[in-house]
Each structure stands twice: as structure tokens, then as C-alpha cells.
Amino acid sequence: PSVNLVVIDNWAPEQGKTPESTIELVKKVLDISDGGVSVILTSKSYDNLSGEETIAVRAQKRLEEYGCQTWKLTRMDLNDNLRMLNTPDGDFELSLEEDGFS
């Protein structure tokens, strides 16, 4: 069977700098996929202390240099089920329901 999608959940540690060895492993997976396989990396975001953006993504610049796109899913209100999906193609408001997003 051929593989069309690889999902690596929690690819980076929640705290601290992402180890170089982990970034290099991701690069190898991307190189092996060679555009024929979609690769999704998930990780928790963190507060950006530099003040440039409110939410930062682990190794974002390096991953984008490798051809990855960054998508961010954030809560619109802490007491609500509304989410904002920010993608390079635009922002999308989603509602998290019992049976998934709508």
C-alpha cells in the first residue's frame, strides 16, 4: 500500500528549544516524502515574548525554509467553542461541536 499522509503529533517539546536532532529528523521525513506525501506536524504553540506576534510556533522559520506552511488553530474566546484557523490562504472561523468542527 502507498502512503499519502504522514501525521507526526507533538513533534516538538512543549517547553524549551526544539532540539536540532529533532528538526533534522523532520527534514529527513520531508526529503523522503519529496512532495508525493503530505506531512502534517502538530505541536503546542507558546507565548512569544519578543512581542512580534502573540503566538509563536516551534522552529517555524526553519520549517518554512523546508517548504512547510504554518497553520495556527486558536481559541477565539476561552469560554467559547469558536476557533480561528489562520492559514497562508486566509483565516477561517470554525465552531467546535460534539461531532467535530463546523
VENGIKA-V849749 format. One record per run of one state. SS is the DSSP state (H for helix, E for strand, C for the rest). FROM is the first residue (numbers start at 1). TO is the last residue. Records with the same first field share a line. If there is no record, write none. Layout:
BEGIN
SS=FROM-TO, FROM-TO
END
This chain:
BEGIN
C=1-4, 9-19, 34-37, 42-45, 48-54, 57-59, 66-71, 76-81, 88-89, 98-99, 102-102
E=5-8, 38-41, 46-47, 55-56, 72-75, 82-87, 90-97, 100-101
H=20-33, 60-65
END
